[in-house]
């Protein structure tokens, strides 16, 4: 056998939890063909990786890269951290399965988070069409969750109130059959937040029967997390579905007891976190009353343009948000890029407006697609981050939003920070544990067969780390800076990052639940 690539002389943390050991890694036809001594083995290309640590390609368990798949910007952001696979379809809103009527509204609603729908899918798409579109379009692998809000909007519209679960369940079952790895719910977003227990239970039973996972942006975080978790765990226990909480950040003294409660209830629970204490969300969600958003996004914009509504907001709504606005930095403002990187009061002062009027004008001018970074109250501490990521239920994520000129640094820094700060510097994980938290656990959870391990027969997704050089360089002030310390990455056996630069490879695959891609 002549190998395609031989990575010679490095140490591997193979994703089993075992600590690093010296081993060569041989690759043939996109698959790991050799783990061990490569002496005398012939290879088309041999790469000397002495002094480097090899991990299975990292998996971002919560990403918002829908509109950027195939862009060099996204690929560099991910690959420079060792990330080779992203899990999309988060927070209950994404591209598929969407109807022709719902797709433009869904795209408008979440454009500041996911980017606009890919042009060929802008008029609606099935999960099969979406996965076909993503396959080999990028250097990154893609897995996809069917979003409950998208399902609901496609069969029942954006309105508040209950909706018949039967047509939603049928559409979801089809999405899962086409390869979705599970269901995501966004219970603080429109329209998924209007779903009640009966509606959600019907969907979760479909997911449970299919062997998928329920991934949720729960109905309440921070101090309100116990309320959100109570609903989430009750639904999981009743449906038997495997359960996963998105961006489960803290405070740890509130959340870790919820993990223990899940075990007592017999709920199979995991969660993801990113190592920052600021969030990133839609400005409209944060700054406008829910009553303005209980319909399609086009109707929200029409209401916001009404002079009487604006006056009511000035008098009755915005005064209570004065302190919040000081903690809100505009990250993506298509109609006014000059405002990106400024707080709401700073941008208002520059525009000669009140903060409330500025917010309304920016949302209208940008067709709702305005995002912001939010500094949370000081309830969560660096110790909370450490306590939560040490748990066996944890896996890593970025919640990466790369839209706009001044995004949250987590999109370019979350995994680098977990490797450099939390593993190398603080010792929160050993390197063997890091490979589990950042790769193999997510592959197992989402049914990404044949991935997440450096073992013979597994897909050759490999991140090569120069451990002393690992660093996250993106900051809140300079969020576009790329991470350092990962200069060589292979995806499906092809070198896609070399000397820190993209090679132009388009070997990333669309990953379907339980399907081992060759």
Secondary structure, 3 states (H helix, E strand, C coil): CCEEEEEECCEEECCCCCCCEECEEEEECCEEEEEECCCCCCEEEEEECCCCEEEECEEECCECCHHHCCCHHHHHHHHCCCEEEEEECHHHCCCCCECHHHHHHHHHHHHHHHCCCCHHHCCCECHHHHHHHHCCCCCCEEEECEEHHHHHHHHHCCCCCCCCHHHHHHHHHHHHHCCCCEEEEECCCCCHHHCCHHHHHHHHHHHHHHCCEEEEECCCCHHHHHHHHHHHHHHHHHHCCEEEECCCCCCHHHHHHHHHHHHHHCCCEEEEECCCCEEEEEHHHHHCCHHHHCCCHHHHHHHHCCHHHHHHHHHHHHHHHHHHHCCEEEEEECCCHHHCCCEHHHHHHHHCCCHHHHHHHHHHHCCCCEEEEEECCCCCCHHHHHHHHCCCCEEECCCECCCCCCCCCHHHHHHHHHHHHHHHHCCCCCHHHHHHHHHHHHHHHCCCCCCCCCCCCCECCEEEECHHHCECCCCCCCCCCCCECEEEEEECCEEEEECCEECCCCCCCEECCCCCCC
